[in-house]
Amino acid sequence: MLARENRLIKADDFRSTMKSAKKIGSDHLVTYLKRDETQSHTRFGFVVAKTVGGAVKRNLVKRRMREIARELIKENPSGFTVVVRALPGAAEIDWTNLRNELRSSVAAGVKKTAG
């Protein structure tokens, strides 16, 4: 579980991030990243639809992405809001590929927002 200050909880937060953030697509994920100077912590939200698979597969994908987010919070500066949407097939890839895909998406988003 991510700490409360690192989680997106409200639907409005998800909507506003997805509407105004930089969008980075990859094979199994779509990552929305927005710089938010008003926040002292980086916050993550995850969207895993039924198209990814049944409840067991969706929960597996969410648990994996939460763990990767914990690693990213330690590495990235505060002040970012990130929403990660899993695409069909995200449950079929292994841990390492999912980790690499999410890490590279967030790195590309940070680079886009900086410049």
C-alpha positions as YAML, in Angstrom:
chain: A
units: angstrom
residues:
- id: 1
  name: MET
  ca: [0.00, 0.00, 0.00]
- id: 2
  name: LEU
  ca: [1.23, 3.45, -0.86]
- id: 3
  name: ALA
  ca: [1.23, 6.05, 1.87]
- id: 4
  name: ARG
  ca: [-1.91, 8.21, 1.87]
- id: 5
  name: GLU
  ca: [-0.01, 11.33, 0.79]
- id: 6
  name: ASN
  ca: [1.25, 9.43, -2.27]
- id: 7
  name: ARG
  ca: [-2.16, 8.27, -3.50]
- id: 8
  name: LEU
  ca: [-4.70, 9.87, -5.79]
- id: 9
  name: ILE
  ca: [-8.09, 9.17, -4.28]
- id: 10
  name: LYS
  ca: [-10.67, 11.56, -5.70]
- id: 11
  name: ALA
  ca: [-12.17, 11.06, -9.14]
- id: 12
  name: ASP
  ca: [-11.66, 14.76, -9.88]
- id: 13
  name: ASP
  ca: [-7.92, 14.37, -9.30]
- id: 14
  name: PHE
  ca: [-7.81, 11.52, -11.80]
- id: 15
  name: ARG
  ca: [-9.88, 13.46, -14.35]
- id: 16
  name: SER
  ca: [-7.89, 16.68, -14.10]
- id: 17
  name: THR
  ca: [-4.58, 14.83, -14.33]
- id: 18
  name: MET
  ca: [-5.64, 12.82, -17.35]
- id: 19
  name: LYS
  ca: [-7.04, 15.93, -19.05]
- id: 20
  name: SER
  ca: [-4.11, 18.32, -18.55]
- id: 21
  name: ALA
  ca: [-1.05, 16.08, -18.13]
- id: 22
  name: LYS
  ca: [1.63, 14.97, -20.56]
- id: 23
  name: LYS
  ca: [0.63, 11.62, -22.04]
- id: 24
  name: ILE
  ca: [3.23, 8.92, -22.61]
- id: 25
  name: GLY
  ca: [2.15, 5.73, -24.33]
- id: 26
  name: SER
  ca: [3.90, 2.38, -24.34]
- id: 27
  name: ASP
  ca: [2.96, -1.18, -25.32]
- id: 28
  name: HIS
  ca: [1.02, -2.02, -22.15]
- id: 29
  name: LEU
  ca: [0.60, 1.29, -20.29]
- id: 30
  name: VAL
  ca: [-0.51, 4.87, -20.82]
- id: 31
  name: THR
  ca: [1.09, 7.23, -18.31]
- id: 32
  name: TYR
  ca: [-0.20, 10.74, -17.58]
- id: 33
  name: LEU
  ca: [2.29, 12.92, -15.73]
- id: 34
  name: LYS
  ca: [1.72, 16.46, -14.51]
- id: 35
  name: ARG
  ca: [4.03, 18.72, -12.54]
- id: 36
  name: ASP
  ca: [2.14, 20.03, -9.53]
- id: 37
  name: GLU
  ca: [4.16, 22.52, -7.49]
- id: 38
  name: THR
  ca: [1.39, 22.84, -4.92]
- id: 39
  name: GLN
  ca: [1.94, 19.24, -3.79]
- id: 40
  name: SER
  ca: [4.81, 18.37, -1.49]
- id: 41
  name: HIS
  ca: [4.63, 14.68, -2.44]
- id: 42
  name: THR
  ca: [4.53, 12.79, -5.71]
- id: 43
  name: ARG
  ca: [1.11, 11.16, -6.04]
- id: 44
  name: PHE
  ca: [0.12, 8.09, -8.06]
- id: 45
  name: GLY
  ca: [-3.20, 6.76, -9.28]
- id: 46
  name: PHE
  ca: [-3.87, 3.56, -11.21]
- id: 47
  name: VAL
  ca: [-6.63, 2.68, -13.66]
- id: 48
  name: VAL
  ca: [-6.98, -1.01, -14.50]
- id: 49
  name: ALA
  ca: [-10.11, -1.74, -16.53]
- id: 50
  name: LYS
  ca: [-11.86, -5.07, -17.03]
- id: 51
  name: THR
  ca: [-10.29, -5.31, -20.48]
- id: 52
  name: VAL
  ca: [-7.01, -6.20, -18.72]
- id: 53
  name: GLY
  ca: [-8.54, -9.38, -17.32]
- id: 54
  name: GLY
  ca: [-10.52, -10.77, -14.45]
- id: 55
  name: ALA
  ca: [-10.31, -9.52, -10.88]
- id: 56
  name: VAL
  ca: [-7.27, -11.63, -10.03]
- id: 57
  name: LYS
  ca: [-5.27, -10.31, -13.00]
- id: 58
  name: ARG
  ca: [-6.36, -6.71, -12.43]
- id: 59
  name: ASN
  ca: [-5.34, -6.84, -8.78]
- id: 60
  name: LEU
  ca: [-1.99, -8.41, -9.71]
- id: 61
  name: VAL
  ca: [-1.30, -5.54, -12.13]
- id: 62
  name: LYS
  ca: [-2.28, -2.95, -9.49]
- id: 63
  name: ARG
  ca: [-0.07, -4.53, -6.83]
- id: 64
  name: ARG
  ca: [2.87, -4.61, -9.21]
- id: 65
  name: MET
  ca: [2.38, -1.00, -10.27]
- id: 66
  name: ARG
  ca: [2.09, 0.13, -6.63]
- id: 67
  name: GLU
  ca: [5.40, -1.52, -5.80]
- id: 68
  name: ILE
  ca: [7.08, 0.12, -8.80]
- id: 69
  name: ALA
  ca: [5.55, 3.46, -7.74]
- id: 70
  name: ARG
  ca: [7.14, 3.06, -4.30]
- id: 71
  name: GLU
  ca: [10.54, 2.76, -5.97]
- id: 72
  name: LEU
  ca: [9.86, 5.77, -8.20]
- id: 73
  name: ILE
  ca: [8.81, 7.96, -5.27]
- id: 74
  name: LYS
  ca: [12.24, 7.47, -3.72]
- id: 75
  name: GLU
  ca: [14.00, 8.45, -6.97]
- id: 76
  name: ASN
  ca: [11.89, 11.29, -8.36]
- id: 77
  name: PRO
  ca: [11.49, 14.76, -6.92]
- id: 78
  name: SER
  ca: [8.24, 15.68, -5.27]
- id: 79
  name: GLY
  ca: [5.58, 17.71, -6.99]
- id: 80
  name: PHE
  ca: [4.34, 15.28, -9.64]
- id: 81
  name: THR
  ca: [0.93, 13.75, -10.13]
- id: 82
  name: VAL
  ca: [0.95, 10.50, -12.11]
- id: 83
  name: VAL
  ca: [-1.94, 8.39, -13.41]
- id: 84
  name: VAL
  ca: [-1.08, 5.04, -14.98]
- id: 85
  name: ARG
  ca: [-3.68, 3.29, -17.13]
- id: 86
  name: ALA
  ca: [-3.04, -0.38, -17.84]
- id: 87
  name: LEU
  ca: [-3.85, -1.61, -21.34]
- id: 88
  name: PRO
  ca: [-4.96, -5.13, -22.32]
- id: 89
  name: GLY
  ca: [-1.94, -7.40, -22.10]
- id: 90
  name: ALA
  ca: [-0.46, -5.71, -19.02]
- id: 91
  name: ALA
  ca: [-1.32, -8.79, -16.94]
- id: 92
  name: GLU
  ca: [0.49, -11.06, -19.38]
- id: 93
  name: ILE
  ca: [3.92, -9.45, -19.20]
- id: 94
  name: ASP
  ca: [6.37, -10.33, -16.46]
- id: 95
  name: TRP
  ca: [7.43, -8.14, -13.54]
- id: 96
  name: THR
  ca: [10.69, -6.95, -15.11]
- id: 97
  name: ASN
  ca: [9.09, -5.80, -18.37]
- id: 98
  name: LEU
  ca: [6.26, -4.01, -16.55]
- id: 99
  name: ARG
  ca: [8.80, -2.34, -14.26]
- id: 100
  name: ASN
  ca: [10.99, -1.21, -17.15]
- id: 101
  name: GLU
  ca: [8.00, 0.08, -19.10]
- id: 102
  name: LEU
  ca: [6.61, 2.10, -16.20]
- id: 103
  name: ARG
  ca: [10.00, 3.47, -15.17]
- id: 104
  name: SER
  ca: [10.83, 4.59, -18.72]
- id: 105
  name: SER
  ca: [7.37, 6.16, -19.14]
- id: 106
  name: VAL
  ca: [7.73, 8.18, -15.94]
- id: 107
  name: ALA
  ca: [11.28, 9.21, -16.88]
- id: 108
  name: ALA
  ca: [10.08, 10.38, -20.30]
- id: 109
  name: GLY
  ca: [7.23, 12.32, -18.66]
- id: 110
  name: VAL
  ca: [9.57, 14.02, -16.20]
- id: 111
  name: LYS
  ca: [11.81, 14.99, -19.10]
- id: 112
  name: LYS
  ca: [8.82, 16.36, -21.07]
- id: 113
  name: THR
  ca: [7.54, 18.46, -18.18]
- id: 114
  name: ALA
  ca: [10.99, 19.84, -17.43]
- id: 115
  name: GLY
  ca: [11.52, 21.15, -20.92]
...
